[in-house]
Amino acid sequence: MNIRLNLSGVKPFIDENSVKALTDSAVEANRSLYEKTGKGNGFLGWLTLPSAVSELEISEIEQISKDLREKSDAVIVIGIGGSYLGAKAVIESLKPSFTDSRDSEDPEIIFAGHHLDEDYLYELLSYIKDKRISCIVISKSGTTTEPAVAFRLVKQFIEKKYGKAEAKERIVAITDEKRGALRKMAEQEGYKTFVIPDDVGGRFSVFTPVGLLPVSVAGLDVRTLLKGASDMEKSSNLDAPVEKNICATYAVIRNILYQNGKKIEILANYNPKLHYLTEWWKQLFGESEGKEYKGIFPAGVDFTSDLHSMGQYIQEGERILFETVIGVERQYGELTVPEDDENLDQLDFLAGKRIGEVNRMAELGTMLAHVDGGVPNIRIEIPELNEYYMGQLIYFFEKSCGISGYLLGINPFDQPGVEAYKKNMFALLGKPGFEIEGEKLKTRIASF
Ligand code: PA5
């Protein structure tokens, strides 16, 4: 079974002719991806990645994962952006919400290097003080400031605790095959390494060791994740009929809505475990499409929590929004609303109902209210949260993003705008070579 797209909540807002016209362009966009004739065609390795990962690569990942799991209470995964969010999204979506480390066979996965907060790093070092620690450091360029700063601290901590010889058994680096500071350091120190292929950008790298190793260390099944992804790859390739290609359909619908003035897409979930999937999705679409002063702004909400914060705006604010809801059909835990003799909260009409049913009715009620209020609603339906459907979902979004970026007319595979803050930060911190710019910025800041 595949994940499905339900477009009932979009139909009142779009006309069939525009769908037909843009579907033809989506077919062409999909062809450009496979024939490598579009913009950014040096970064299309992700397109066939799920089915191209070899048995040898998977076994190597599983073997290193087994080793790290055996020797660690906690594994620090260092990376930012595409070198962090995919693994975080899969792990948060599929692991239990609460784990008592005393009864768990799995090491705790702790992410670091995804910001520069001093307190976080200070608290991290004191938290791991008495734990058995390993580290996976991930950076394609090998020069990104946030992970490099965190890695300096964690490397020093591990070397101090275990000595240099043992440290190299506890540190794994995932980076470019030949270039960059992390590659050089890994070779010098003798770390085990995995390669991020040249033609795969960070935000499309979930099905490389960047996503697969941390996910495997967390105790999840990477083979099933890849199977889900490669099934979605198959059902959206050039042999697949376009009416079955939900990646193309999603790309078409969101572009029509954008052309009709819906400039913001809100990805909504009703399962808090999907919070980081939304964060990953925001990066995927934001970094891929926000170019040339164009692009849908990707936002996210966790319902029903955010119905009590963002619900008012969505219902009655500016009509520039559309909503894409990830609906999960089956929950594995079974819990009903208990009866209460007093019934002071007057909720006895819910007694005996599954909590999931209450959540589902909240979702349907919200969908109808938002559609009535002028917010188109796309629903992505997932049978359940497991590795297989998570693999499908991630590849679905990647492929949709490639097609959608081409429909928008931009290069979805670069991120030139990310450099601007880095240049200013380096100048302000006095990096050699940035002195003149640094002085200019300091003068400007003084007058702020
Ligand atoms: O998607 C991307 O390319 C970015 O988000 C990068 O993954 C992010 O900037 C981290 O880069 P690097 O892996 O080079 O440290």
Boltz pocket constraint, residues with backbone or C-beta under 6 A from the ligand:
constraints:
  - pocket:
      binder: B
      contacts: [[A, 80], [A, 81], [A, 82], [A, 83], [A, 138], [A, 139], [A, 140], [A, 141], [A, 142], [A, 143], [A, 144], [A, 147], [A, 201], [A, 202], [A, 203], [A, 204], [A, 287], [A, 415]]
      max_distance: 6.0
